[in-house]
Amino acid sequence: MRRTSLPPADPLRFAPSAECPLRGKARLMAHNMDIQPHHHDWGQLVFSMAGAVRVSTEPLGSPTPRRNSPQDAEALLSCNFIVPPSRAVWIPPQVVHAVTAIEQADLRTLYLHASQLDSTQPPWSQCRVLEVSPLLRELVLQLTLDPDARPENAAAGERARCINHLIVDELRRARSLQLGVALPRDKRLRRLCEALIAAPARHASLSGWAREVGASERTLSRLFREQLGTGYTQWRSQVLLAHALSMAARHTPMNLIAAELGYASASAFTAMVTRTVGMPPSRFFAEA
């Protein structure tokens, strides 16, 4: 399918400041449309009021992580997030990011000034997926209805300040979810991971991938731990969940999703989703 690529919106138009520390904008995106990679000096929250989107991130000019330094590795990983409307992605300043609409999406973006959240400290210094509460959703909707509007009087200004305060408070309270698919810096493992993302059902076990790439299973297992801080099975579950979300966004029936991802039965697929996100796929996809 032909992909339509959009340049980023004029960043200065929506730049937050000490006087206006939280800005928001809305953008309709057609299926398979993407926003080109870019970065800026402020923190950003990305989510869609309707339609799932894929957010890809890459730290700006980051060096290769030091061996046996999982904290550094975690901070420098590139990542892909596939998020339905009930989830959002937090992106710290100076992180390169791109957005792709898996289906038609009503994209909402918040820009936060440094005074609102300390993006130099965990957990705000790292990209992550957040749960969007009904209150946060409605607050963002109010903020992005007319992003260029300015308060006409003191009462309107106080209302805008209250909305901003509640949004920041909801962000601080939001639960983090493990939905990102991290990508390693090591070139050997990166090629394997990208091949697995492209065809997740090709090999169910690490031994199958080891034979294909000509490396030992032990070596690959070690690289997963060193580069990604997790095992192959756990990382592959995130890939499968990302693909499942993409198919669910297109209203693919559950049994077909399970079969497409290489599961012998829908019950086995249900067990994987429940283990990964803490709820059965029927509930998870219904919320999405």
N, C-alpha and C positions, 0 to 999 in steps of 0.2 A: 504494500500500500504506500502511495506517495505521502511523504511527510512534509508538512508546512512548518517552516521555522520562523519564529518572530524574534526581533531584537529585543533586549530588555527595555522596559519603559524608562523614560527620562528619570534617572535617579535623583537629580537635584529637585525635581518637582515634588517628590514625596520624601525628601530627606528630613528626618526628625531633628529637632533642636532642643536646647534647654527651655525655650519658650513653648514649643509644641513637641513634647518628647515622644509622642506616639502618633504615627500616621498610618493610614490604611488605604488600600485601593482594591478595586474589583476588576476582573478581566475574564471575559468569556473565551473559552478555548474549545475549538472543534476537536473531534476525535483524531488522535495521532499528531496533533499540533504540539510544537515544543518551543520553549523560550531558551535562547542560546546561553551558553555558560557565561557567567559574569560574577562580580563580587563587589562589595561596598564596605563602608566603614562602620556600619551599624548592624545590630542584630536583627533577625528577621524570623517571622513565623509564617509558614505556608500551609494552607489547607483549602479544601474545596467545599462549598456549600452543597454541591451536587456533582457527582462523578468522581471516579478515582483518578489520582495523578501519580506519576513517578517523579521523585526528586533525586537527582544525582549530585553528590558533593565531592569536592576534592580540595584539600587545604592548599592555600596559595603559596607556591614556592617552598614547599616543605621538603626537608632533607630526608634521606633514608633513615628509618628508626634504628637506634643502636641495638645490637644483639642483646638478647636477654633483658630488654627494658620494656615490659608490657605496658607501663603507663605511657611511655613515649609513643609506642606503637599504636595504642588506642587513640591517642590524640591526633595522630597523623594519618589514620586510615581514610581512604576514599570509601564511599558507601553509596548504595542504592536503596531508596525507600519507596515502597509502593503503599500508598495510604488512601483509604476510603474517607468519606466525609466525617466520620466520627473520630478521625485521627488528624494530627498536624505534625509538621516537622519544624523543629527549632534549628536555626542556622546561625552560628556565632559570626561576628564580624570577620572580614577577610577570608571567608571560606568561599571558594568558587562553587557555584551551583547552577543547575539547569533543571527545568521542569517540563515534563511531557504529559499530555492528557491521554490516559488510557481509553477514556470515552469522553463524550462532550462534558466539559467541566465548567463550573462557575467558581473560578479561582478567587480566593481572598488572600491578601498579603498584608501583614502588619510589619512596620518598621519601628524599632525601639531604640531610643537614644541611650547612650551609655549610663545615664543617670537612673534608668529604670530597673535594669538587671545587671548585676556584675558579671559580664561575659568573660572575665578573666579567671573566674573561679568555677570549679565544678558545682553543679552539673551544667551550668550555662556556658562553659567553655568548650563543650562538645556537642556535635549534632546528635539529636535524639528525637524519637517519636513520642508525642504527648497525646493523652486522651482529651478530647474536646467535650467539655460538659455542656448541657443545654444552655446554661447561663452564658458561658463563654461564646457559644455560637451566636446567641442573640445580641450580645454586646458587640461582637465584631460586625454583625450585620448593620447595627446602628452606626458604627464608626465609618463603615465603607459605603453607606448610602450616598453620601456626597462628600468625598474626601477633601475637596477644596473649600468647603463651607467654613465660614468663620462666625463665631458667636456674635449675635446681633446686640445682646445686652448682657448684663451681669448674671441674670438667671440662666441664660443659655450657656454662658461661659462656665458657670458652676456645674451645670449638668454635664458638659463635656469633660470637665475635670473628674467628676464622679465616675463616668464611664471609663476613662483612662485608668483610674485607680482600681476599679473593679476588674478590668482586664488583666492588669499586672498581678493582682492578687490571685485571680483564677489561674494564671500561668504558674505562679509559685506553688499552687496547690495541685496542679495537674499531675496525674500519674504517668510515669514513663513506661513505655512498652518496648520490648525487644523485637522490633520488626524490621530493622535495617539489615541489609545484606552487605557485610564488609568485604572489601577487596584488598589483597595483600600487596606489598611493595616488591617482594621477591618475584622476578620475572617468570621463573618456572611455575611457581604456584599460581601466579596471576593467570597464566595461560590456561591452566587446569580449571580454575574457578570460572573464568569467562566461558569456557567450553561447557561446564556444568550448568551455568545459568542459561546458556542457549539451548541445551538439551538435557534437562535434569533427570529424565527417565532412562537415559542411555545406560548408566551403570548404577545399581543400587548400593554397591559396596565400594570402598576405597581401593580394594584389590583390583577391581575392573579398571578404574582410572589409572592405577599404577602400571598395569600392563599396556594401556594405550599410550601413556606418556613416556614409558621406558624408565621409570624410577621405581625404587623399592617402596612398598607400602609403609615400611618403618620410616623412611626418609620423609615421605609426604605427611605422615602423621605428626612427625616432629615439626615440620614447617607450619602445619596448621596451628599447633600450640604456640610456636614462637612468633609467627606473623599475625595470627588472628586471635590468639588467646582462647581458643575453643577447639573442640574436636571436630572431625569431619562430619559425624552424624548430626551434631547440633547445628553446624553451619549449613549443611544441606537442608535441614528442616526449615531454616529461614528462607532458603531459595524456593523450596516447594511452596511455602506459605505465600511468598510474593507472587508466584505464578498462579496460585489458587485465587488470590485476591483479584488479579488481573482478569481471570476467566469469570469469576463471580460478578465482577463489574459489568460484564457483557451478558449476564443472566444465564450462564451455562449451568445446566442441572448438576447437582452434587455428584451423582454417579459417573457422569462424563468427566468431571474434574478429576475424580479419583483415578479413573482409567487412564486419562491423559498423562497423569503424573506417575504412572507405573504401579499403582496400588492394585492388589488382587481383589480387594473388596472396599466398599464404601466405609465399612466399620474400621478397617485398618487406617484409612485416611482420617476418619473422625478421631481416632486415638492420637494420631500425630498432631492434629490441630489443637486438640484439647490439652495435650502435653505442652505445646509451644506457647499458647496464648491464654490458657487457663479457662477456656470455655469451648463448648462444642461448635463445630462449623455452622450449624443451623442458626445459632444465636449470633455468632461473630459476623457472619455474612448478612444476617437480617439487620443488624445494627449498621453495617456498612451501606 
